[in-house]
Every structure is written in structure tokens, then in C-alpha cells.
Amino acid sequence: MAHSPAKFVIDENGNRTGVLLDMETYRQMLDAQEELDDIRAYDEAKASGADAIPLKQALTELDDPR
């Protein structure tokens, strides 16, 4: 996984205020963030102590307009 050199956005004082990423690096970062969000949600669900329900039941409950 080769990355191109970082390109920074510089303000009038020479401070780095942003970074430009190539699309592949950006997509990889989004994928990694999504995976971390999923892991965090899983950990929170496990820590809640709530009983698990089968996927089919969960999908049925989500589709039920009540």
C-alpha cells in the first residue's frame, strides 16, 4: 500500500491547516473508521448486558411500523 507524499494546506502565517489526500488513501481511512465504529458498537452492545436476539427477529422488528 503505497501512499503519495502528504500535501498540506498552509495559511498566511505558514501554519498547516489542512491536508490533501489521494482518493485511495481517503477511501482507506473511511473504511478503517467504519470498521472502528462497528467494533465500538459491538463492544457497547456486549457491555450493555442486554440479551441478544436473532437477526431475523431484529429485521422483523425494524420493519414493523407499529
N, CA, C and O atoms as a GROMACS GRO file, in nm:
protein
  264
    1MET      N    1   0.085  -0.117   0.000
    1MET     CA    2   0.000   0.000   0.000
    1MET      C    3   0.090   0.123   0.000
    1MET      O    4   0.136   0.167   0.105
    2ALA      N    5   0.113   0.178  -0.117
    2ALA     CA    6   0.199   0.296  -0.131
    2ALA      C    7   0.115   0.422  -0.119
    2ALA      O    8   0.008   0.434  -0.177
    3HIS      N    9   0.167   0.515  -0.043
    3HIS     CA   10   0.099   0.644  -0.026
    3HIS      C   11   0.182   0.752  -0.094
    3HIS      O   12   0.305   0.748  -0.091
    4SER      N   13   0.113   0.847  -0.154
    4SER     CA   14   0.185   0.961  -0.210
    4SER      C   15   0.223   1.053  -0.094
    4SER      O   16   0.160   1.049   0.012
    5PRO      N   17   0.325   1.136  -0.114
    5PRO     CA   18   0.365   1.227  -0.006
    5PRO      C   19   0.249   1.319   0.033
    5PRO      O   20   0.167   1.356  -0.051
    6ALA      N   21   0.243   1.354   0.159
    6ALA     CA   22   0.136   1.441   0.209
    6ALA      C   23   0.150   1.581   0.148
    6ALA      O   24   0.261   1.632   0.131
    7LYS      N   25   0.035   1.640   0.115
    7LYS     CA   26   0.032   1.777   0.065
    7LYS      C   27  -0.050   1.858   0.165
    7LYS      O   28  -0.166   1.826   0.191
    8PHE      N   29   0.011   1.960   0.218
    8PHE     CA   30  -0.053   2.038   0.324
    8PHE      C   31  -0.110   2.168   0.271
    8PHE      O   32  -0.059   2.227   0.176
    9VAL      N   33  -0.217   2.212   0.334
    9VAL     CA   34  -0.275   2.345   0.311
    9VAL      C   35  -0.213   2.435   0.417
    9VAL      O   36  -0.218   2.405   0.536
   10ILE      N   37  -0.157   2.546   0.372
   10ILE     CA   38  -0.085   2.637   0.462
   10ILE      C   39  -0.159   2.771   0.467
   10ILE      O   40  -0.202   2.823   0.364
   11ASP      N   41  -0.174   2.827   0.588
   11ASP     CA   42  -0.237   2.959   0.598
   11ASP      C   43  -0.133   3.069   0.574
   11ASP      O   44  -0.016   3.041   0.548
   12GLU      N   45  -0.177   3.193   0.584
   12GLU     CA   46  -0.088   3.306   0.555
   12GLU      C   47   0.028   3.317   0.654
   12GLU      O   48   0.126   3.387   0.627
   13ASN      N   49   0.018   3.249   0.770
   13ASN     CA   50   0.125   3.251   0.869
   13ASN      C   51   0.217   3.130   0.858
   13ASN      O   52   0.308   3.113   0.939
   14GLY      N   53   0.193   3.046   0.758
   14GLY     CA   54   0.277   2.928   0.739
   14GLY      C   55   0.235   2.809   0.823
   14GLY      O   56   0.306   2.708   0.828
   15ASN      N   57   0.120   2.819   0.890
   15ASN     CA   58   0.071   2.708   0.972
   15ASN      C   59  -0.004   2.607   0.885
   15ASN      O   60  -0.079   2.644   0.796
   16ARG      N   61   0.018   2.480   0.912
   16ARG     CA   62  -0.056   2.376   0.841
   16ARG      C   63  -0.199   2.374   0.893
   16ARG      O   64  -0.223   2.355   1.013
   17THR      N   65  -0.294   2.393   0.803
   17THR     CA   66  -0.435   2.397   0.842
   17THR      C   67  -0.517   2.285   0.781
   17THR      O   68  -0.634   2.268   0.816
   18GLY      N   69  -0.458   2.210   0.692
   18GLY     CA   70  -0.530   2.100   0.628
   18GLY      C   71  -0.432   2.011   0.554
   18GLY      O   72  -0.313   2.039   0.545
   19VAL      N   73  -0.487   1.903   0.503
   19VAL     CA   74  -0.405   1.810   0.426
   19VAL      C   75  -0.486   1.760   0.308
   19VAL      O   76  -0.606   1.737   0.320
   20LEU      N   77  -0.422   1.743   0.195
   20LEU     CA   78  -0.485   1.689   0.075
   20LEU      C   79  -0.444   1.542   0.063
   20LEU      O   80  -0.326   1.509   0.070
   21LEU      N   81  -0.543   1.456   0.046
   21LEU     CA   82  -0.517   1.313   0.035
   21LEU      C   83  -0.554   1.264  -0.104
   21LEU      O   84  -0.647   1.316  -0.166
   22ASP      N   85  -0.482   1.162  -0.152
   22ASP     CA   86  -0.525   1.099  -0.275
   22ASP      C   87  -0.650   1.016  -0.242
   22ASP      O   88  -0.670   0.979  -0.126
   23MET      N   89  -0.732   0.987  -0.342
   23MET     CA   90  -0.860   0.920  -0.319
   23MET      C   91  -0.844   0.783  -0.254
   23MET      O   92  -0.924   0.745  -0.170
   24GLU      N   93  -0.742   0.709  -0.292
   24GLU     CA   94  -0.723   0.575  -0.236
   24GLU      C   95  -0.697   0.583  -0.085
   24GLU      O   96  -0.755   0.507  -0.008
   25THR      N   97  -0.611   0.675  -0.044
   25THR     CA   98  -0.583   0.692   0.099
   25THR      C   99  -0.709   0.737   0.172
   25THR      O  100  -0.738   0.688   0.281
   26TYR      N  101  -0.784   0.829   0.113
   26TYR     CA  102  -0.909   0.877   0.173
   26TYR      C  103  -1.006   0.761   0.192
   26TYR      O  104  -1.065   0.748   0.300
   27ARG      N  105  -1.024   0.678   0.090
   27ARG     CA  106  -1.116   0.563   0.100
   27ARG      C  107  -1.070   0.465   0.207
   27ARG      O  108  -1.151   0.412   0.282
   28GLN      N  109  -0.939   0.441   0.213
   28GLN     CA  110  -0.886   0.351   0.316
   28GLN      C  111  -0.912   0.406   0.455
   28GLN      O  112  -0.945   0.330   0.547
   29MET      N  113  -0.899   0.536   0.472
   29MET     CA  114  -0.926   0.597   0.602
   29MET      C  115  -1.074   0.585   0.638
   29MET      O  116  -1.108   0.557   0.753
   30LEU      N  117  -1.162   0.607   0.540
   30LEU     CA  118  -1.306   0.592   0.565
   30LEU      C  119  -1.340   0.448   0.603
   30LEU      O  120  -1.417   0.425   0.696
   31ASP      N  121  -1.282   0.352   0.531
   31ASP     CA  122  -1.306   0.210   0.562
   31ASP      C  123  -1.259   0.176   0.703
   31ASP      O  124  -1.328   0.107   0.777
   32ALA      N  125  -1.141   0.226   0.740
   32ALA     CA  126  -1.087   0.199   0.873
   32ALA      C  127  -1.176   0.261   0.980
   32ALA      O  128  -1.200   0.200   1.084
   33GLN      N  129  -1.225   0.383   0.956
   33GLN     CA  130  -1.314   0.449   1.054
   33GLN      C  131  -1.444   0.373   1.069
   33GLN      O  132  -1.496   0.358   1.180
   34GLU      N  133  -1.499   0.324   0.957
   34GLU     CA  134  -1.623   0.247   0.963
   34GLU      C  135  -1.603   0.118   1.043
   34GLU      O  136  -1.689   0.079   1.121
   35GLU      N  137  -1.489   0.054   1.022
   35GLU     CA  138  -1.461  -0.069   1.097
   35GLU      C  139  -1.447  -0.039   1.246
   35GLU      O  140  -1.498  -0.114   1.329
   36LEU      N  141  -1.381   0.070   1.280
   36LEU     CA  142  -1.369   0.108   1.421
   36LEU      C  143  -1.505   0.141   1.482
   36LEU      O  144  -1.530   0.107   1.598
   37ASP      N  145  -1.592   0.207   1.406
   37ASP     CA  146  -1.727   0.237   1.454
   37ASP      C  147  -1.804   0.108   1.482
   37ASP      O  148  -1.875   0.097   1.582
   38ASP      N  149  -1.789   0.009   1.392
   38ASP     CA  150  -1.856  -0.120   1.411
   38ASP      C  151  -1.804  -0.191   1.536
   38ASP      O  152  -1.882  -0.247   1.613
   39ILE      N  153  -1.674  -0.188   1.556
   39ILE     CA  154  -1.614  -0.251   1.674
   39ILE      C  155  -1.663  -0.183   1.800
   39ILE      O  156  -1.697  -0.250   1.898
   40ARG      N  157  -1.668  -0.050   1.798
   40ARG     CA  158  -1.715   0.026   1.914
   40ARG      C  159  -1.861  -0.008   1.946
   40ARG      O  160  -1.897  -0.026   2.062
   41ALA      N  161  -1.945  -0.018   1.842
   41ALA     CA  162  -2.086  -0.052   1.862
   41ALA      C  163  -2.100  -0.193   1.918
   41ALA      O  164  -2.183  -0.217   2.005
   42TYR      N  165  -2.020  -0.285   1.869
   42TYR     CA  166  -2.022  -0.423   1.920
   42TYR      C  167  -1.982  -0.425   2.067
   42TYR      O  168  -2.049  -0.487   2.150
   43ASP      N  169  -1.873  -0.356   2.100
   43ASP     CA  170  -1.827  -0.352   2.239
   43ASP      C  171  -1.933  -0.292   2.332
   43ASP      O  172  -1.953  -0.341   2.443
   44GLU      N  173  -2.000  -0.186   2.286
   44GLU     CA  174  -2.106  -0.125   2.367
   44GLU      C  175  -2.223  -0.220   2.386
   44GLU      O  176  -2.280  -0.228   2.495
   45ALA      N  177  -2.259  -0.292   2.281
   45ALA     CA  178  -2.370  -0.387   2.290
   45ALA      C  179  -2.335  -0.500   2.387
   45ALA      O  180  -2.419  -0.541   2.467
   46LYS      N  181  -2.213  -0.551   2.380
   46LYS     CA  182  -2.172  -0.658   2.471
   46LYS      C  183  -2.170  -0.608   2.615
   46LYS      O  184  -2.212  -0.681   2.706
   47ALA      N  185  -2.124  -0.487   2.637
   47ALA     CA  186  -2.113  -0.433   2.772
   47ALA      C  187  -2.249  -0.400   2.832
   47ALA      O  188  -2.262  -0.391   2.954
   48SER      N  189  -2.351  -0.381   2.748
   48SER     CA  190  -2.482  -0.342   2.799
   48SER      C  191  -2.549  -0.455   2.876
   48SER      O  192  -2.637  -0.431   2.959
   49GLY      N  193  -2.508  -0.578   2.849
   49GLY     CA  194  -2.568  -0.692   2.918
   49GLY      C  195  -2.704  -0.731   2.864
   49GLY      O  196  -2.767  -0.823   2.917
   50ALA      N  197  -2.752  -0.662   2.762
   50ALA     CA  198  -2.883  -0.694   2.704
   50ALA      C  199  -2.878  -0.829   2.634
   50ALA      O  200  -2.774  -0.870   2.582
   51ASP      N  201  -2.992  -0.898   2.634
   51ASP     CA  202  -2.999  -1.026   2.567
   51ASP      C  203  -2.993  -1.005   2.416
   51ASP      O  204  -3.050  -0.910   2.362
   52ALA      N  205  -2.922  -1.095   2.349
   52ALA     CA  206  -2.913  -1.090   2.203
   52ALA      C  207  -3.040  -1.150   2.143
   52ALA      O  208  -3.102  -1.238   2.202
   53ILE      N  209  -3.077  -1.101   2.025
   53ILE     CA  210  -3.192  -1.159   1.955
   53ILE      C  211  -3.144  -1.202   1.816
   53ILE      O  212  -3.049  -1.144   1.762
   54PRO      N  213  -3.209  -1.302   1.758
   54PRO     CA  214  -3.169  -1.347   1.624
   54PRO      C  215  -3.186  -1.235   1.520
   54PRO      O  216  -3.274  -1.150   1.534
   55LEU      N  217  -3.102  -1.236   1.419
   55LEU     CA  218  -3.106  -1.134   1.315
   55LEU      C  219  -3.243  -1.126   1.250
   55LEU      O  220  -3.295  -1.017   1.226
   56LYS      N  221  -3.302  -1.241   1.221
   56LYS     CA  222  -3.433  -1.243   1.155
   56LYS      C  223  -3.537  -1.168   1.239
   56LYS      O  224  -3.618  -1.093   1.186
   57GLN      N  225  -3.534  -1.189   1.370
   57GLN     CA  226  -3.627  -1.121   1.461
   57GLN      C  227  -3.600  -0.970   1.462
   57GLN      O  228  -3.694  -0.890   1.460
   58ALA      N  229  -3.474  -0.933   1.464
   58ALA     CA  230  -3.439  -0.791   1.465
   58ALA      C  231  -3.488  -0.722   1.338
   58ALA      O  232  -3.543  -0.612   1.344
   59LEU      N  233  -3.469  -0.788   1.223
   59LEU     CA  234  -3.514  -0.730   1.097
   59LEU      C  235  -3.666  -0.717   1.093
   59LEU      O  236  -3.719  -0.619   1.042
   60THR      N  237  -3.736  -0.817   1.147
   60THR     CA  238  -3.882  -0.812   1.153
   60THR      C  239  -3.927  -0.695   1.240
   60THR      O  240  -4.019  -0.622   1.203
   61GLU      N  241  -3.863  -0.677   1.354
   61GLU     CA  242  -3.899  -0.567   1.444
   61GLU      C  243  -3.870  -0.431   1.379
   61GLU      O  244  -3.945  -0.336   1.400
   62LEU      N  245  -3.763  -0.422   1.302
   62LEU     CA  246  -3.731  -0.296   1.235
   62LEU      C  247  -3.832  -0.263   1.126
   62LEU      O  248  -3.861  -0.146   1.101
   63ASP      N  249  -3.886  -0.366   1.061
   63ASP     CA  250  -3.983  -0.346   0.953
   63ASP      C  251  -4.124  -0.322   1.005
   63ASP      O  252  -4.209  -0.275   0.930
   64ASP      N  253  -4.151  -0.353   1.132
   64ASP     CA  254  -4.285  -0.340   1.191
   64ASP      C  255  -4.316  -0.192   1.215
   64ASP      O  256  -4.252  -0.130   1.299
   65PRO      N  257  -4.415  -0.135   1.141
   65PRO     CA  258  -4.444   0.009   1.155
   65PRO      C  259  -4.511   0.046   1.287
   65PRO      O  260  -4.506   0.163   1.327
   66ARG      N  261  -4.573  -0.046   1.354
   66ARG     CA  262  -4.645  -0.025   1.480
   66ARG      C  263  -4.718   0.105   1.480
   66ARG      O  264  -4.784   0.139   1.578
   0.00000   0.00000   0.00000
